[in-house]
Amino acid sequence: MTTVTATEPQKSVASIPKRSLDLMNTEVLRLVRLTPNSIAPVTYTVPRKSKAEFQEDLYPQSPSTDAALTASAWLSGENSAPKLVQLKPSTNPNAWWKEEAASSQPVAQSSAAPAASSQQASTPTATPTSSFRQSPAVSRSSAALGSAPSSTRSSGTFSGGSDNESESGSKIQVVRYTKYRHTGVKGTKPEACYTNLNTNLSAPHSSFLRANRKYLVVPWKGTGGQVGVIPFGRTGKQPDKVGCVECGSECLDFDFSPFDDDLLATVNEAAHLQLWKIPPGGYTGVERTPTTVLKGHQRRVTSVDFHPLANNVVATSSSDFTVRLWDLQKEEEKLKVEDHEDAILSVGWNYNGSNMITSSKDKNLRCWDPRASKLVWKKEAHDGAKGFKAVWLGNRDQIITVGHSKSSMREVSLWDVKNMSAPLNSTDIDQGAGLMTPIFDPDTGVLYLSGKGDGNIKMYEINEEAPFIHFLTEHRTAVPTLGLAPLPKYMCDVRNCEIATFLKLTNDYVEQLHFTVPRTKMELFQDDIFPDTRCADKPVISSADWFAGKNSDPAFVSLQPAGMPKLSDAPKEVKAKKYDFSAERTKDESQFSKEKLLDRFYKQTGTQKETEDTVLKQDLLQGAADDEWE
């Protein structure tokens, strides 16, 4: 009769009782499909010309809820046919199923039935629930799940509704306005890539790629834990032997100082923090002697992160379940935070660098006051056992975490640090196995997600509009990503509306990815998508002041090029009307009089206008006399 197709796998299906059907809209069956992420109804309707009357031929008597036998009678061997009841509403004005249908509120309405055909049909039509796919799965509201009002579990928004809903005037916004929906991604040509790289793909790095405006670094194959240092801009085929630093043991992570492009920090299996001062032009061979070596961890060091605002302040995490803070100016360990119960996966700083968050494999997200070595709060973020990563959202009191759910679905959650009882929203991403790394742009509010081995980069917009996490677009490639490094914002080509630039590491080459927003007036500085950005290359506080307890907000700088006017300052363009109807209405209506129209007609056709003295051709012909007609 008919087939229902769906994109998501089906785990189970159940039917709704007849009393819950929309009888006056000729609904003959309603099924409920269970998928991995949702419960979606599927309605079967029979198209009819008129729905004003009850279609008795479609609804025979249906079993009622009254028992035909008692338990004792059935056990004694008696049998009885079920009690039947008419479904016609007019014959049952006080029907129990009508009251239940009026009081029940379905979780999600099915889409409208097909329009009535020109002739009656007896074949039912299945109509699955339609949804506007804002992100890869189906929406689940907090009310339907029974969760707290502040927590919303969603990965899309229903846009379908029943006929009654549409007729009642309910408005459903299908497309959400955003400046970044049509963001395009453009890669570089092969000759503009960094090719012939001898990358060590087996290294257990936290970061496989880091870059600034002068250098990019990748793990390099070789003895002693080598890290290749390649000058930025020296694209094309790289020599077989590039300049490297040798860490002495397996290098586990590295990071550039945000205030000194020549300062590189590495950590290794030997529990050492090493600092390298890169000479002008980069290394020509293998450098084995670091500028500074700092020791303090008891086991291997797994991550290194510079403070975003304070100069010469570094945080390192280790397999000894501690995070230590170092003063590079004095070359000594200053602080240590503990209380972790498993491996530390990520370290992040808040807006002014006063607090620090850590994600651990014990499923807990922790917020620290590092200078007091005090744990502010701790919260279990994701149910999955594969760990998660976290990032602070700029000057907002919000945190994004990316991990796995109990069903091994990758998910992204948004948290409000003022109320950590439940996430503001949790959205399923996909069923990938790898751990994703979040990269947040506080200027645009765009979140970029990519994992090791993924060929795609997903984009979400984070704002104050529920459900807070909005799927934008996805950059799809068949080439897996091993590392993704953002370049500083001042390296973006704002003249071409480039909002972000990334370096992507693959098996043997690095390419640039340019994220641009299409605009019409490219000659103007698009200040609505390029607000003042953080001045990331200059510190705002010294290490001594920061360790003494002082805080300072970041400084900002404009990205507006010299001589390029702002879009907001440009005069508003007044669109010229293609046709001025008001001018036509003011014209003299006498030009459309009958006489003028006839004169124009005769003039165009070349015929002579008739007058009272005009002699017609038939008047000159001789006809029958009047007496001949008698």
PyMOL commands that set and color helices and strands:
alter all, ss='L'
color gray80, all
select helices_A, chain A and resi 18-20+23-25+56-58+71-75+89-91+96-103+142-145+163-167+190-192+370-372+489-491+494-496+543-547+581-585+589-592+594-605+617-620+626-629
alter helices_A, ss='H'
color red, helices_A
select strands_A, chain A and resi 12-15+27-34+39-45+62-63+84-85+125-128+152-153+184-187+194-195+210-211+215-220+226-231+236-237+244-246+251-256+263-268+272-277+286-287+292-295+301-306+313-318+323-327+332-337+344-349+356-360+364-369+374-380+389-392+398-404+410-416+425-430+436-441+446-451+457-462+469-475+483-486+498-505+510-516+533-534+556-557
alter strands_A, ss='S'
color yellow, strands_A
deselect
rebuild
show_as cartoon
